[in-house]
Every structure is written in structure tokens, then in C-alpha cells.
């Protein structure tokens, strides 16, 4: 499979779709192939993705890729993981699983809003945050169209 990378990506996406067809919970977030044939697959799951599931999918993918001779010289590496906590949300499905959590939304103009993710629609998200301080503090709910969002990161509380 030493064709161009886009063909490789399509083939790998098809393989992942086949492997995930039994699981309604797990879904593909992103896929990257470096020129060194280092394949990185980022999966997520509505109920959270544990390491055992990643290992199982990695082994199944690797076995298929070897058996079908995708890289005849065996010159490839494969990593299957969930996105790190510092990775921006990419899919509506990821936004939905994080409803109720605190997020930092970076707008296209680089302004940032921190607040609780309340709702996710096809075209927008709604967050709740506090404006002002002390007695002047007001809780504000704001709907933000996705086309105004540069990125959204889930804020982890320790």
C-alpha cells in the first residue's frame, strides 16, 4: 500500500469502520500518517475509552495490515489511543459527551470564554459562565455558533 497518503487514509478509515461496526460506543476522532509510515489513530467512546479496548483494536488492525500486505516491507508503526485531555474537541459527538463539564472556548478572534458546556446542537454550543465579580456577578448563558469557534478544550479540575 505504498500509494499516496490519502489512499492509505481511506483504506485505514475503512478498516477502522469495519472493526468498530460491532461497537456503537467507540468512534474515530482523527487519523494521521507521517511520511515514515507512522500511523496514529485517535478513537474516543461515549462512555470513555480504556487502554484494553485500544490494545484490542491496535492488534486487530496490525494483524489485518500485515496479512493483507499493506506495507510489504513491514516498514510501518501503528499507535491507537484516545486523544489526550489537552486535545481540542473535534466532533459534535465529543462535545455531547462533555456536556456538564467546564470548557475553554477560543473564538476565531482569539478571545477566550470559560464556562460550563450546557448544550450541543448541530450548528452551535451553549455555555454558561459568570460575568463580573462579587455583588455584580451575573450568570450568563451564551449560544456560540461553531463557525465562530476556533477550538474548545475540556478543563480538567484537580
N, C-alpha and C positions, 0 to 999 in steps of 0.2 A: 504494500500500500504506500509506495513512495510517490504518490501523486501529490498534487498541491494540497496545502493545508486545509482549504475549505472542503475538499472531498473527504479528507480524513475526519474533519469535524462532523460532517454529515453522517459518515459511517459510524463514528463513535456515538453520536447522539442517537442513532437508530438502535445500536446495541444497548445503550443505557435504557432507552424506552422499552425495549424487549425485556430486559432484566427487571425493570421496575413495574412491568404490567400487572404483576400479582399484588403489588403494594399501592394502595390508593393514598397512603400516607407520605411516602418518600417522593421527592421531585427534584429535577435538575435545576440548579441555580445558574451555574456557568461552567464553561469548559475552556481550557487554554492548552494550546500545544506550542511548546517552544521549538525553535529550529533544531535543537538537539534531540527531538522526539521525546521530550519530557512532557507527558500528558497529565494535566491536573484537572480533576473532576470535582466540582463542588456540589454537594447534594444537601438537601435540607428535608425536614419532615414536620408535618403539622404538630406532632406530639413530641418533637425533639428526636435527634438522630444520635444514636450511641455508636461507639467505636466498633462494636461487634458487627453491626449492620454494614458499616463502611468496609471492614475487612472482608466480609462475605461478598459484597458487590465487587470489590477490588479483585478478589481471587477469581470470580466468575468472568469478569471482563478480561483479565490477563489470560486465563485459560483459552477463551474464545479467540482472542487476538493471536495467541501463539499457534493454536490448532489450525486457524484459517490462514496463517502465514502473512498477516498484515505487514509485518516488518520481518522479511525473510532472514536478515542477518541477526535478528534478535536485538537490534540496537534501539531499544525504547525503554522508558521507565513510566510507571503508572502510579499516580497518587490519587486516592479517593478520600475526601474528607468533607466535613461541613465547613461553611465559611467561618472564619474567626469572628469573635464578638466585635472586633473593630471594623469588620467589613460592612460597607453600606448595604442597605436593603435594596434588592434589585427587582423583585417580583411582587405583584399585588398579594400573592399568596403568603409571602414573607411578612408583608405589612399586617395582614389579617391575623397571623399567628402571634403578633406582638401587640395587639390591642390591649390596652390597660397598662402597658409599660411606658416608662419615660424615654423620650427620644430627643435627639438634636437634629433639627431640620435646617440644612443650609440651602438658602434660596439662591436662585440664579444670580442675584446681585450681591452675593456673598454675605448677606445678613443672616443671622442665625436665630432660631427660635428653639427654646427648650420647653417641653411640656409633656403631658400625658397623651398618648395616642388613643383617641376615643372611638374613631370610626374610619373605615376604609371603603371607598366607593370605586367604581371603575375609573373615574376621572379625577378623584381628589381624596385627600385625607382630612380629618378633623382632629385638631389638638387643643388641649386645654392648658392654659398657663396663667401665672399670676403677673399682673402688671402693677407697678407702683410698690410702695413699701409701707409697712405698719398700718395706720388707720386709713391710708389712701389706697391700700392694696385691693385690687379688684380681680376676680377670676374671669378670664376671657376665654371664649371658645372661638376658634378660628378655623374656617374651612380653607384649605390650600390646594389649588389645582396642581396635579402632577407636573404640568408643563412649566410651573414656576419653581419646582423643587430640583435643586442640583443633586443633593444626596440626603439620605436620612440614616442616622446611626442610632442603634439602641443604646441607651445609657445604662450601665450596669451599676447597681447600688451595692456597696460592700458594707 
